[in-house]
Amino acid sequence: MKGAANDAMGNAKQGVGKAVGNDRLRAQGKAQEVKGESQKAMGRAKDAIKDATNL
């Protein structure tokens, strides 16, 4: 959940930053989006490990 929220919020920040011409906000949004994507990937990896050990 946390990863999806960071991903969505990052996308929103990028959009607002682009709309108002704020490069700093766009950069913050991109960083938050990347953080969310990595959190989602970590969650998928943990799920895969759980599935593999519960055979």
C-alpha positions in Angstrom: 0.0 0.0 0.0 2.7 2.4 0.9 4.5 1.9 -2.4 1.3 2.6 -4.4 0.6 5.8 -2.4 4.1 7.1 -2.9 3.9 6.2 -6.6 0.6 8.0 -7.0 1.6 11.1 -5.0 4.9 11.3 -7.0 2.9 11.3 -10.2 0.6 14.0 -8.9 3.6 16.2 -7.8 5.2 15.8 -11.2 2.0 16.8 -13.0 1.5 19.9 -10.8 5.1 20.8 -11.1 4.9 20.5 -14.9 1.7 22.6 -15.0 3.1 25.5 -13.0 6.6 25.2 -14.4 8.2 24.2 -11.1 11.2 22.0 -11.8 11.9 21.4 -8.1 8.4 20.0 -7.5 8.8 17.8 -10.6 12.1 16.4 -9.3 10.5 15.8 -5.9 7.6 14.0 -7.6 10.0 11.8 -9.6 12.0 10.9 -6.5 8.8 10.0 -4.7 7.5 7.9 -7.6 10.8 6.0 -7.8 10.6 5.4 -4.0 7.1 4.0 -4.5 8.1 1.8 -7.3 11.0 0.3 -5.3 8.6 -0.2 -2.3 6.2 -2.1 -4.6 9.1 -4.2 -6.0 10.3 -5.1 -2.4 6.7 -6.1 -1.5 6.5 -8.4 -4.6 9.9 -9.9 -3.7 8.7 -10.6 -0.1 5.5 -12.2 -1.4 7.5 -14.4 -3.8 9.7 -15.6 -0.9 6.7 -16.3 1.2 5.0 -18.2 -1.6 8.2 -20.2 -2.3 8.7 -21.2 1.4 5.0 -22.2 1.9 5.0 -25.0 -0.7 
